[in-house]
Amino acid sequence: MSESIKGFCLQTNEKIYPNTATSVLSNSAVVEMEIPALKEGEILAKTLYTGICGSDNSATIGKANFDWVQRPRVIGHEFSAEVLELGPGDHGDLKVGDIFTPLAMLGCQEEDCPACSVSKWNLCPKKEIIGFHRNGGFGQQVVLESDRVVPLMEGLTPAQGALVEPLSIITNALYNKCDIKPGQDVVVTGCGIIGMMSAEVARASGARVAVTGIAHDRDIRLKRAKERGFITIEVSPENSLTTQLQNGISDDNGVPFGSNGKVDLLIECSGVPPVLSEAIGVVKPEGDICVIATYGTDVQINATHLTRTSLNMRGSMGSCRADYMAAQKLMVTGIFPSEHYTDYYDFKDINQAFEDSIKANNMKAVVKMN
C-alpha cells in the first residue's frame, strides 16, 4: 500500500486512574493499519471526523464495564466517512463518494430475534458495535458493513455527522423512554456531551432544565451550559443535589425550580453510582428517572422508596435508524447547536484529544481524521 494508514489503537487493558502519575494513554498507541480485503456486503471508507465517546474513554483507561473489548482494537463509533470502494454483493443505492455516518450497532438480523424483527438492532443480544467488535472510526480508513450506512441529510456537514450517533441516543431516550411534558422541571446529572444533548432536547420539548457538574466542570462544561441558559448546579459530597434542591434553587428570573425539593424528571448521564442512588430521592411521586449512563460497579438503590413513590425508572440503550434520522433533523434545524459544544483536533493531536477528553478538559472532542 502506497500510503500509510494510521489509527488510534487500544493494545492493553490495565486499569488507569486519571490525574495520577500513570499516563491515561498507557493502554493505547497510534499505529499503522493494514486494510483487509473486502468481504461480501462490506465497503471501504475514508473517515472524515470522529468523536470521542465516554465509552471510548472508559475502554482506554480499562474501566470494568468495557473490559470485554478485545485488544488490539482501533476504536471509534461516532464518525462521518466517505465511501471509497464497494465490496462484493448488493449495496443498494450506495455509491463511491457518498458521505455517511454509520449505525454503531449491527444486529444479528435473524427472523426470530425479538429485537431485529422490529429493526431495533441496538437491543439485539448478538449485536456488534463498530469500534469495539471490529475496527472503527479512529482509523483513517475503515471497513464496515454497508447495512450500517446512514447517508447524511442535506445541509448537515461531515463535522456535524460525527455527532449524529450520540444525539441519536438522546432522541431514543427522551422521545421513547421519557414522558416529558411542557412546563416540567428536569434535572440532568452530568454535564458531558450526553448530558448537554439531553438538556437541549429536554428544553426543546418544553421543559425547564438544570444541569449538574462538579468543581472541575466549573470553568468548561458548566460554563458552556450556563452560556446556553441552563440552570447549573455544582454538586459535591458536602453540598449534594438533594441538599440544594431542599434549600431552594431558582432560575435567572427568580422563579423557583422544582417543588419541595423534588423535580418531575431526572436524566442520569454521569455514570457515577452514588448519583443514581441519590436520584430516587429527588423525583416527585410518579415522576420519571431515565438512565442513559453505564456504570463500572453495581449501583445500590432504595427499592422500597421506588415502590412507595411509584417512580418510573427506565434504562435506554443505544439507538436505531429512526433515531439517527431524528438526530440529523435536530441539527439541521438548529435545535441542537453542535458548534457550541464541539472541540476540534487534527489527527496529529489525537493523543491530546483523548487526554483532554478523559480528564474532562473539553466539552466534546472531535478529531479531523484526514
Secondary structure as UniProt FT lines:
FT   STRAND          6..10
FT   TURN            18..19
FT   TURN            24..27
FT   STRAND          28..32
FT   TURN            40..41
FT   STRAND          42..51
FT   HELIX           54..60
FT   TURN            61..62
FT   HELIX           64..66
FT   TURN            67..68
FT   STRAND          73..74
FT   STRAND          78..86
FT   TURN            92..93
FT   TURN            96..97
FT   STRAND          99..102
FT   STRAND          105..106
FT   TURN            111..112
FT   TURN            114..115
FT   HELIX           116..118
FT   HELIX           121..123
FT   TURN            125..126
FT   STRAND          128..130
FT   TURN            131..133
FT   TURN            137..138
FT   STRAND          141..145
FT   HELIX           146..148
FT   STRAND          149..151
FT   TURN            154..155
FT   HELIX           158..161
FT   TURN            162..163
FT   HELIX           164..172
FT   HELIX           173..177
FT   TURN            182..183
FT   STRAND          185..189
FT   HELIX           193..204
FT   TURN            205..206
FT   STRAND          208..213
FT   HELIX           215..217
FT   TURN            218..220
FT   HELIX           221..227
FT   TURN            228..229
FT   STRAND          231..234
FT   TURN            237..238
FT   HELIX           241..247
FT   STRAND          249..250
FT   TURN            252..253
FT   STRAND          256..257
FT   TURN            260..261
FT   STRAND          262..268
FT   HELIX           273..279
FT   TURN            280..281
FT   STRAND          283..291
FT   HELIX           303..308
FT   TURN            309..310
FT   STRAND          312..315
FT   HELIX           321..332
FT   TURN            333..334
FT   HELIX           338..341
FT   STRAND          343..346
FT   HELIX           347..349
FT   HELIX           350..358
FT   TURN            359..360
FT   STRAND          365..368
//
